């Protein structure tokens, strides 16, 4: 099934903006939803922050108020993760774009489809939007996204590199 819509958490937004790869989001998906809690988290860094400035100036995010789902709230995740997973749960087949391990465990338990930031680069490579997932993954690491060596190798293999 082709992924057309995503609800995005702060970590993917921050690392994509800081690595200069945020333009992949509107190129990959017809709708990029940023829940209000996530928007506030990213924007709170101020006008000197690349991610904060980028998010508030670009025209593609759909800023959305999200009511937390009690099924997600019991996991005691952060406000952003709760909003993203609640949004995806309420709007299938929207995919949750999250990297946090606890959020991914919650999503798996609740049957919410997820995509990570590294997986986004694999998808971009498969759709012909980037020439090298490896280069993009290295840029994500330099921007602060933690990827184990094993995960880095797995993502490269999935991208055919």
C-alpha positions in Angstrom: 0.0 0.0 0.0 1.4 3.4 -1.0 1.9 5.8 1.9 0.1 9.1 1.0 -0.5 10.7 4.4 1.7 11.0 7.5 1.4 12.5 11.0 4.9 13.7 11.9 6.5 13.8 15.3 9.1 16.4 16.4 12.3 14.3 16.1 11.8 13.5 12.4 10.9 17.1 11.6 13.9 18.4 13.5 16.5 16.0 12.0 15.1 16.5 8.5 15.2 20.3 8.7 18.7 20.2 10.3 20.0 17.8 7.7 18.6 19.8 4.8 16.2 17.0 3.8 12.8 18.4 4.9 11.8 18.9 1.3 11.3 15.1 1.0 8.2 15.3 3.1 5.9 17.1 0.6 7.6 15.3 -2.3 6.8 11.9 -0.8 3.3 12.5 0.7 0.2 14.3 -0.4 -0.5 15.3 3.2 2.0 16.0 6.0 0.1 16.6 9.3 1.8 18.2 12.2 -0.3 18.0 15.4 -0.4 21.2 17.4 1.6 19.6 20.3 4.4 18.8 17.8 4.2 22.2 16.2 4.6 23.9 19.6 7.6 21.6 20.5 9.5 22.4 17.4 8.6 26.1 17.3 9.6 26.6 20.9 13.3 26.4 19.9 12.9 30.0 18.6 13.8 31.9 15.5 17.5 31.0 15.7 16.8 27.3 15.3 16.8 25.8 11.7 13.9 23.4 12.4 11.8 26.0 14.2 12.3 28.6 11.4 11.8 26.0 8.7 8.6 24.7 10.1 7.0 28.1 10.6 8.0 29.3 7.1 7.3 26.4 4.9 3.8 26.1 3.4 3.3 22.3 3.2 2.5 21.2 6.8 -1.1 20.8 7.8 -1.3 22.0 11.4 -3.9 20.1 13.3 -5.5 20.0 16.7 -5.6 16.4 17.9 -7.6 15.1 20.8 -5.6 12.5 22.6 -6.9 8.9 22.4 -7.3 7.2 25.8 -5.8 4.1 24.2 -2.6 6.1 23.5 -2.7 8.2 26.7 -2.3 5.2 29.0 1.2 4.7 27.5 2.5 7.9 29.1 4.4 9.1 26.1 5.3 12.7 25.4 2.7 15.1 24.2 4.0 15.0 20.6 4.1 11.2 20.4 0.6 10.9 22.0 -0.8 13.4 19.5 0.9 11.8 16.4 -0.3 8.3 17.4 -3.8 9.5 18.3 -4.0 11.3 15.0 -2.9 8.2 13.0 -5.2 6.0 15.1 -8.2 8.2 14.3 -7.4 8.7 10.6 -6.3 5.4 9.0 -4.5 4.8 6.7 -2.5 7.8 7.9 1.0 6.7 8.9 2.7 7.9 12.1 6.2 9.2 11.4 8.0 8.5 14.7 11.4 7.4 15.9 10.9 7.0 19.6 11.1 3.4 20.7 8.3 3.6 23.3 6.0 5.3 20.7 6.8 2.6 18.2 6.0 -0.1 20.7 2.7 1.6 21.5 1.9 1.9 17.8 2.7 -1.8 17.2 0.4 -2.8 20.0 -2.4 -0.6 18.8 -2.0 -1.6 15.1 -0.9 1.9 14.1 1.3 1.8 11.0 4.6 3.6 11.5 7.5 4.9 9.5 10.8 6.1 10.9 13.0 8.9 9.6 15.5 6.4 8.2 12.7 4.4 6.5 11.6 7.7 4.9 14.9 7.9 3.2 14.6 4.3 1.9 11.1 5.2 0.6 12.6 8.3 -1.1 15.2 6.2 -2.8 12.7 3.6 -3.9 10.5 6.4 -5.4 13.5 7.8 -7.2 13.6 11.1 -5.3 17.2 10.7 -4.1 20.2 9.0 -5.6 21.6 7.7 -2.3 19.9 6.7 0.9 23.4 6.2 2.5 24.3 9.9 2.0 21.0 11.0 3.5 21.3 8.6 6.5 24.8 10.1 7.2 23.3 13.6 7.1 20.6 12.5 9.5 23.3 11.1 11.9 25.2 14.4 11.6 22.0 16.3 12.5 21.6 14.2 15.7 19.4 11.2 14.8 20.8 8.2 16.6 21.0 5.1 14.3 22.8 2.0 15.4 25.3 0.5 13.0 23.0 -2.5 12.6 20.0 -0.3 11.7 22.2 1.8 9.4 23.2 -1.3 7.6 19.7 -2.6 7.4 18.3 0.6 6.0 21.1 0.7 3.4 20.3 -2.9 2.4 16.6 -2.0 2.1 17.5 0.9 -0.2 19.6 -1.5 -2.3 23.0 0.1 -1.4 
